[in-house]
Structure formats: C-alpha cells, structure tokens
C-alpha cells in the first residue's frame, strides 16, 4: 500500500506543521498531552520483574471472610463483656444499624483457652486454628473506620473507601509480574453460595491495564469456562488457527502502539491457549495424596468445598501464581441475627482448610515466601443487635458492624511467627494500642514483597497513582520477622 509523499511546503503548512509538532512536544513534557502514549508507547506484560529492594514474599493467598467475623467471639476475648453481660453498655457505641441497635452488653457464649508458646486465647469455635497459632501473627488492632461493608472492603482491597481503583492483587502483579506464563498471575476463587459484596470489584484492575485483573476460577466444574477447544479445532488444526490469529493480532497491534487494552486482550487470548493444559493440571486435586486431602478436610462434608479451594490455592502458588484470593459467599459472616448458630457454621466451613493451608505450605518449604491472610472487612460490636423472643432468649440475636477495632491473622512471607500485635479496648469496640490502619497494612505487605509503596505507581491522566496514598502510612515493623 503506497503512501503519497508530501513536499516540504505542504508538510510545514498542513496538519503536520512545525508549530503543531512543537506544541505536542511541549504538552508532553508538561504531562498535559491528551494521549502521551502516542509519542511514547508503553508495553505491559506479566513477565517476572525485579522488586525495588529485597522482599521475602513471592506470593500471597488471601482468605477473605466477607461480612465481618466476630473477633470478640473468636480470638479477642473480653472478660469485661462476660462480667457485664445483659447490662447497659457503659460507654458510647458507634452503630451502623441504629434501628436494630441496643445497649445491652453481650458476653461471648463460647469458651476460650490459651494455645501455643505464644499463649494466644482462641475460641472453641476454631479448634484447628488453635494448632497453628505459633505460625501466625494475630493483629488485634485493625481499623478502617468506614462502618459499612462496601466502603470497608474497598479500604482493605484498594486502599480507599471508593470504588474504581485497582485491588491489592492487581498492584502486586503489576509490580512483580508472574513466575508462570502458562497460568494467570492473579486468581480469584469464588464461593458457590454467591460472589461477595461488590462482586467483580473485589478483583478489579481499576484503571491499571486490564492485563492485571484477577481471573475468576469458578467453584465447580468446569472451573474455567471455554477452556477446551471444540472438536473441530483440536490438535494441529488449533495450532495453525492460533498461529494465524497471532500474526493478525501482531499486525493489528503494530499500527496501534500504546493501546494497552488491545495488548492485554491479545495476551489474554494467548494465555488462554497455554492454560488448556497448565490450568487443568494445576486444579486437579485428585493428584494429591490421601494424607494431604484429609489434612485439608476434603472428606469432611462441612468444609469440602472450601478445602478444595484452599488446596487449589496452594497448587497455584506452588506453580508460580503470584496472588490468589479466596472469598466466602455474600454476607457469610454478617451476623446481625442468630449468631449463636450462624457463627459456628461459618467457622466449621473454613477452620480446618485454613489451618491446613498454613501447615501444608510450611511442610513444603513454601510458607517463608508465601503470605497467608485470613480476615474480613470488619469485626462486630460488643452489644446485642436485633433483640427478639424476650429478655431470656438469645437464639435470634446478633452483633452489628465494627470497623473501629477488629482482628485478622497473617502468616509467612516475612511476618513474625507466634506473635500478637495491638489491642482493642476492654470491650473490643475500638483499637487502642498499636493501631493498624488499612493503609499501614498495605504498606507492610508491599514492603514484604520488596516493593516501595511510593515507587509502585502508575501515571493516570498525568498524575502518579499509588495503592498507598495516605502520607501517614507506615510499615508496621513490629510484626515483621
């Protein structure tokens, strides 16, 4: 295809004039060019990238207990609640649901006992967690301060109380890439009972290139849709077809430099082809030994499903996947009512698999380089919510949201083993000692990956964007090994 040549007079007087070129150059230098990518094309991929500095963590598995586990009933016991049980709360309470609120103190109905060399007090609802306490750091002083599910989920996943931003998994894969080019770098394992609050926002790439979005793996077979080629394209026919499509894509992209969405789409198609073999093998837990399957609770009907996802998560990071998120179903831990039965059921569903994941990673020498996280976006209040059935009937009562002080645990990847950090007040309502805000948590995680929270940035509309934007964010050195 021939392109007509321009003489010098037409070049200087037309749309390509020197004034236009000078203006474009000036705007680009000042970061004001509408599309600077046209002058300086950027390329994004998932190849391994060096961190900013030393980082012990190479991968992360986050078990997100959506809804808000009751810390005062699980691993932050408060004798004062037991002493004041049934009486009027002696201070101020920040309710989320004022309509169902009360000031009646609710002591935990479950027994606590100290475990491990760390002496961590754990509820009878978490018998398996009690066996790994010397491998974890329990943070008792988490705080987001945005007292509803959506805003607190956003805070813990993307750094602010607002949506539309990249999640932690997207930032980590953007910064480090992946060790395995035949599997997604960032994977989301969803619950068959429903996706969590906010849906796909939980694994969104926000305004980062779409290459860094989480890939959803379904909770039942087929775990990845459309993974198999149709019969008409199997074998050599598929290879020839993919080779032809690849050439077309390369030619298409060559004349459109800087189109990151186009590049991401092409790379996603190429990854899908490679996944036909790699993904099936990675998610085939039938290859695991009987002892491993029993450890996770695959044979336990109460937790088979979550056990399968935890085992898949281990197999994925073992094969070089950078970030894996496991989600419990929508509002699984949101116990505004009937906490006496709902909380034990929620614990039974995750306790054995979650503990097994830490144990299994440790046995395989993977825990030192893999961060494991367990927790939700909030805890619960120390007072009764939704009083029903009379003063002496607590079968239907629950606890309201509490984002001002709650707990979660982390293990591996450079976190201390057998450590308790921070504290809530005597009622478990507010974090009062060594408070860890969501932005402190993110700064600490990035540090463990060898990433500098200030240097890990992406220029959007001429402005450098980061995961950690609060200038007061700090690396919580007390919880590092």
C-alpha positions in Angstrom: 0.0 0.0 0.0 1.7 3.2 -1.2 1.6 6.4 0.8 1.7 9.7 -1.2 4.8 11.8 -0.4 4.5 15.4 1.0 6.7 18.1 -0.3 8.3 20.5 2.3 5.8 23.3 1.7 2.7 21.1 2.3 4.4 19.5 5.3 5.1 22.8 7.0 1.7 24.3 6.2 -0.6 21.3 6.9 -1.6 19.4 10.0 2.0 18.2 10.4 3.3 21.8 10.7 6.3 22.6 12.9 4.0 24.6 15.2 1.8 21.5 15.8 4.9 19.3 16.5 6.4 21.9 18.9 3.1 22.2 20.7 2.7 18.4 21.1 6.2 18.1 22.4 5.7 20.9 24.9 2.4 19.4 26.1 4.0 16.0 26.5 6.9 17.4 28.6 4.4 19.1 30.9 2.3 15.9 31.2 -0.7 17.6 29.5 -0.8 15.7 26.2 -4.2 14.1 25.9 -2.6 10.8 24.9 1.2 10.8 25.6 1.2 7.1 24.8 1.0 8.1 21.1 4.5 9.6 21.4 6.0 7.1 24.0 4.2 3.8 23.7 4.3 1.7 26.8 4.2 -2.1 26.9 2.8 -4.2 29.7 3.2 -7.9 30.3 3.3 -10.4 33.1 6.9 -11.4 32.8 8.8 -11.5 36.2 10.1 -8.1 37.3 12.6 -7.3 39.9 11.3 -5.6 43.1 12.6 -2.3 44.3 14.5 -4.0 47.1 14.8 -7.2 49.0 11.5 -8.9 49.5 11.0 -12.2 51.3 7.4 -12.7 50.0 7.0 -14.1 46.5 3.3 -14.9 46.5 0.1 -14.3 48.6 -3.0 -16.2 49.4 -5.8 -14.1 50.9 -8.8 -15.8 52.5 -11.3 -13.0 52.7 -14.1 -13.7 55.2 -16.7 -11.3 53.7 -19.2 -9.9 56.2 -17.1 -9.5 59.3 -16.1 -12.3 61.7 -16.8 -11.5 65.3 -13.4 -11.0 66.8 -14.7 -11.0 70.4 -16.1 -14.4 69.9 -13.1 -15.9 68.1 -9.7 -14.6 69.2 -10.1 -11.4 71.2 -11.9 -12.5 74.4 -13.1 -9.7 76.7 -13.7 -10.7 80.4 -15.4 -7.3 80.9 -18.2 -8.3 78.5 -18.7 -11.5 80.4 -18.9 -9.5 83.7 -21.4 -7.0 82.3 -23.4 -9.5 80.2 -27.0 -8.3 80.0 -26.3 -4.9 81.5 -26.3 -1.5 79.9 -23.1 -0.7 78.0 -21.1 1.9 79.9 -19.8 3.9 77.0 -20.5 5.2 73.5 -21.3 2.8 70.7 -20.9 3.5 67.0 -23.7 1.6 65.4 -24.2 1.0 61.8 -27.8 -0.2 62.0 -29.4 2.1 64.6 -32.9 0.6 64.0 -31.8 -2.8 65.4 -29.4 -1.5 67.9 -29.4 -1.9 71.7 -27.1 -1.0 74.6 -27.3 -4.5 76.1 -23.8 -6.0 76.6 -23.3 -9.4 75.1 -20.6 -11.6 76.6 -19.3 -14.3 74.4 -21.2 -17.6 74.9 -18.1 -19.6 73.8 -15.2 -20.8 75.9 -11.6 -19.6 75.3 -8.4 -21.3 76.1 -4.7 -20.4 75.6 -2.7 -22.2 73.0 0.9 -22.5 71.8 4.0 -20.9 73.1 2.5 -17.5 72.3 -0.3 -18.2 74.7 -3.0 -17.0 72.3 -6.5 -17.3 73.6 -8.7 -18.9 71.0 -12.4 -19.8 71.0 -13.7 -23.3 71.0 -15.1 -22.5 67.6 -11.6 -22.6 66.0 -10.0 -25.9 67.2 -7.8 -26.1 64.1 -6.6 -22.6 64.2 -5.5 -23.2 67.7 -3.0 -25.7 66.4 -1.2 -23.1 64.2 -1.0 -20.1 66.5 2.7 -20.3 66.8 3.0 -19.9 63.0 0.9 -16.7 62.7 0.7 -13.1 63.7 -2.7 -12.1 65.1 -3.4 -8.4 64.5 -6.0 -7.4 67.1 -5.9 -3.7 66.3 -7.2 -3.4 62.7 -9.0 -0.2 61.8 -10.7 1.2 58.7 -13.2 3.4 60.4 -15.7 3.2 57.5 -18.6 1.3 59.1 -20.2 -0.5 56.2 -19.3 -3.4 54.1 -18.7 -1.8 50.7 -16.5 1.0 52.0 -14.5 -1.1 54.3 -14.0 -3.8 51.6 -12.7 -1.1 49.3 -10.4 0.2 52.0 -8.8 -3.2 52.6 -8.7 -4.2 48.9 -7.8 -1.0 47.0 -6.7 1.4 49.7 -9.6 3.9 49.8 -13.3 3.8 50.7 -14.1 4.4 47.0 -14.5 2.0 44.1 -13.0 2.1 40.6 -9.4 1.5 41.8 -7.0 -1.4 41.4 -7.1 -4.1 44.1 -4.0 -5.3 46.0 -3.6 -8.3 43.8 -3.5 -6.1 40.7 -0.9 -3.8 42.2 1.3 -6.8 43.2 1.1 -8.4 39.8 1.7 -5.0 38.1 4.8 -4.6 40.2 6.3 -8.1 40.0 4.6 -10.0 37.1 4.3 -13.7 37.4 6.7 -16.7 37.6 4.4 -18.8 35.4 3.4 -17.6 32.0 1.0 -20.5 31.5 -1.3 -19.6 34.4 -3.0 -16.3 35.4 -0.8 -14.1 37.6 -3.8 -13.1 39.8 -6.6 -15.6 40.6 -10.0 -15.2 42.4 -11.6 -18.3 43.8 -15.3 -17.6 44.4 -17.8 -19.3 46.7 -20.6 -21.4 45.2 -23.1 -19.7 47.6 -22.6 -16.4 45.8 -20.0 -13.7 45.0 -19.1 -11.3 47.8 -20.5 -7.8 48.2 -19.3 -5.6 45.4 -18.9 -8.5 43.0 -16.1 -8.2 40.5 -14.8 -5.1 42.2 -13.1 -7.5 44.7 -10.6 -8.5 42.0 -10.7 -5.4 39.7 -7.7 -3.9 37.9 -9.4 -0.5 38.2 -7.5 1.9 35.8 -4.4 -0.3 35.6 -4.2 -2.1 32.2 -6.8 -5.0 32.1 -3.9 -7.5 32.0 -3.7 -7.1 35.8 -7.3 -8.0 36.5 -8.0 -11.1 38.6 -9.0 -14.2 36.7 -12.1 -15.9 38.2 -11.9 -19.6 38.8 -15.4 -21.0 39.4 -16.3 -23.0 42.5 -17.4 -26.0 40.4 -16.5 -27.8 37.2 -15.8 -26.5 34.7 -13.8 -24.1 36.9 -12.7 -22.1 33.9 -15.3 -21.8 31.1 -14.5 -22.4 27.4 -11.1 -23.8 28.3 -11.3 -26.8 25.9 -11.1 -26.3 22.2 -14.1 -27.5 20.1 -13.6 -30.9 18.4 -13.2 -29.2 15.0 -10.1 -27.3 16.3 -8.3 -29.9 18.4 -4.6 -30.7 17.7 -2.8 -29.4 14.7 -5.9 -27.5 13.4 -5.9 -25.4 16.6 -2.2 -24.7 16.4 -2.5 -23.5 12.8 -5.5 -21.4 13.7 -3.8 -19.8 16.7 -0.7 -19.1 14.7 -2.7 -17.3 12.1 -4.6 -15.3 14.7 -1.4 -14.4 16.4 0.0 -12.9 13.1 -3.2 -10.9 12.6 -3.0 -9.6 16.2 0.6 -8.6 15.9 0.0 -6.7 12.7 -3.1 -5.0 14.2 -1.1 -4.0 17.3 1.9 -2.8 15.4 0.0 0.1 13.9 -1.7 0.9 17.2 1.2 1.5 19.6 0.4 2.2 23.2 -3.1 0.6 23.2 -2.7 -1.2 26.5 -6.3 -2.7 26.4 -5.5 -4.2 23.0 -2.2 -5.6 24.2 -3.9 -7.0 27.3 -6.7 -8.7 25.2 -4.1 -10.3 22.8 -2.0 -11.5 25.8 -5.2 -12.9 27.4 -6.0 -14.9 24.3 -2.5 -16.3 24.2 -2.6 -17.1 27.9 -6.0 -18.9 27.4 -4.4 -21.2 24.8 -1.5 -22.1 27.1 -3.9 -22.7 30.0 -5.6 -25.5 28.3 -3.0 -27.9 29.7 -1.5 -26.0 32.6 -4.7 -24.9 34.3 -6.3 -28.3 34.3 -3.2 -29.9 35.8 -2.9 -27.1 38.5 -6.6 -27.5 39.6 -6.6 -31.3 39.6 -6.5 -32.1 43.3 -7.0 -35.8 42.6 -3.2 -35.9 42.2 -2.8 -35.1 45.9 -2.1 -37.8 48.4 -4.8 -39.1 50.7 -3.0 -37.7 53.7 -3.0 -34.2 52.2 -6.7 -34.4 51.2 -7.5 -35.5 54.7 -5.4 -32.7 56.2 -7.5 -30.1 54.4 -10.8 -31.8 55.1 -11.8 -32.8 51.6 -13.5 -35.8 53.2 -15.4 -33.6 55.6 -18.8 -32.6 54.2 -18.9 -29.5 56.4 -15.9 -28.0 54.7 -15.2 -30.0 51.5 -15.8 -27.0 49.2 -13.6 -24.5 50.9 -11.0 -27.2 51.5 -10.9 -27.8 47.7 -10.3 -24.2 47.0 -7.5 -23.9 49.7 -5.8 -26.9 48.1 -6.1 -25.4 44.7 -4.6 -22.1 46.0 -1.6 -24.0 47.3 -1.1 -25.7 44.0 -1.3 -22.4 42.2 1.3 -20.6 44.2 3.4 -23.7 44.1 3.4 -23.3 40.3 4.3 -19.6 40.3 1.0 -17.8 40.5 1.6 -14.5 42.3 -1.7 -13.7 44.0 -4.7 -15.9 45.0 -7.9 -14.6 46.6 -10.4 -16.9 48.2 -13.8 -15.4 49.0 -16.6 -16.7 51.2 -20.1 -16.1 50.0 -22.1 -12.9 50.2 -22.6 -11.9 53.8 -21.5 -15.3 55.2 -20.0 -13.6 58.3 -22.5 -10.8 58.6 -24.2 -12.0 61.8 -26.8 -9.3 62.7 -29.0 -12.1 64.0 -28.8 -15.7 65.0 -25.1 -15.5 65.7 -25.4 -18.5 68.1 -25.9 -20.8 65.2 -24.6 -18.8 62.2 -21.1 -18.2 63.6 -20.3 -21.9 64.5 -21.5 -22.9 61.0 -19.2 -20.2 59.3 -16.3 -21.4 61.4 -16.8 -25.0 60.6 -16.8 -24.2 56.9 -13.3 -22.6 56.9 -11.4 -23.5 60.1 -9.8 -26.9 59.1 -8.9 -25.9 55.5 -7.4 -22.5 56.5 -5.2 -24.1 59.2 -4.3 -26.9 56.8 -3.1 -24.4 54.2 -0.6 -22.9 56.6 0.6 -26.4 57.8 0.9 -27.7 54.2 2.8 -24.6 52.9 5.2 -24.9 55.9 5.8 -28.6 55.3 6.6 -27.9 51.6 9.0 -25.1 52.4 6.7 -22.5 50.8 5.5 -20.6 53.9 8.6 -18.5 54.2 7.9 -16.9 50.8 4.1 -17.0 50.8 1.9 -14.6 52.7 -1.3 -16.1 54.0 -4.1 -13.8 55.2 -7.3 -14.6 57.0 -9.9 -12.0 57.9 -12.8 -9.9 56.8 -13.6 -6.2 56.3 -14.7 -5.6 59.9 -15.5 -7.2 63.3 -18.6 -7.0 65.4 -19.9 -4.8 68.3 -19.9 -5.8 72.0 -23.7 -5.2 72.3 -26.7 -7.2 71.2 -28.5 -6.4 68.0 -32.0 -7.4 67.0 -33.2 -8.5 70.4 -36.2 -10.8 69.8 -38.0 -13.5 71.7 -37.8 -11.9 75.1 -35.1 -11.0 77.5 -34.0 -14.6 78.2 -34.0 -15.8 74.6 -30.8 -15.1 72.7 -31.3 -17.6 69.9 -32.1 -14.8 67.4 -29.8 -12.0 68.5 -26.6 -10.9 66.7 -23.9 -8.2 66.6 -23.7 -5.1 64.4 -20.7 -4.0 62.3 -17.5 -2.7 63.9 -14.7 -1.3 61.8 -13.1 0.7 64.6 -11.3 -2.3 66.1 -11.2 -5.8 64.9 -8.8 -8.7 64.3 -7.3 -10.8 61.5 -4.3 -13.1 61.2 -1.4 -13.3 58.7 1.4 -15.9 58.3 4.5 -16.5 56.3 6.3 -14.3 53.8 8.3 -12.4 56.4 5.6 -11.9 59.1 6.5 -12.9 62.7 5.5 -16.4 63.8 3.7 -16.7 67.1 3.0 -13.1 67.7 0.1 -11.0 69.0 0.0 -7.3 67.8 -2.1 -4.5 69.2 -5.2 -4.5 71.3 -8.8 -3.3 71.4 -10.3 -1.6 74.4 -11.7 -3.7 77.3 -15.0 -4.1 75.3 -13.4 -5.0 71.9 -15.0 -1.9 70.4 -12.1 0.3 69.4 -8.4 -0.3 68.6 -6.4 1.4 71.2 -2.8 0.0 71.1 -0.5 -0.2 68.1 -3.4 0.6 65.7 -3.0 -0.9 62.2 -5.0 1.1 59.6 -5.7 -0.4 56.2 -3.0 1.8 54.6 -0.4 0.6 57.1 -1.3 -3.0 56.3 -0.9 -2.3 52.6 2.5 -0.5 53.1 3.7 -3.5 55.1 2.6 -6.1 52.6 4.3 -4.2 49.7 7.4 -4.0 51.9 7.5 -7.7 52.3 7.3 -8.1 48.5 10.2 -5.8 48.2 8.0 -3.0 46.7 8.2 0.6 47.8 4.7 2.0 48.4 5.8 5.4 46.9 7.6 4.0 43.9 5.0 1.5 42.9 2.9 3.9 40.8 1.0 4.3 37.6 0.6 7.5 35.7 -3.0 8.2 35.0 -4.0 11.5 33.3 -0.6 12.9 34.1 -0.8 12.0 37.8 1.1 9.3 39.6 -1.3 7.0 41.3 -0.4 4.5 44.1 -2.1 1.9 46.3 -1.0 3.7 49.5 -2.0 7.4 49.3 -2.2 8.3 52.9 1.0 10.2 53.9 0.8 8.8 57.4 1.0 5.2 56.2 3.9 3.2 57.8 5.4 -0.2 57.6 4.4 -2.0 60.8 7.9 -3.2 61.7 6.7 -4.8 64.9 5.0 -7.6 63.0 8.0 -8.4 60.7 10.3 -11.3 61.4 
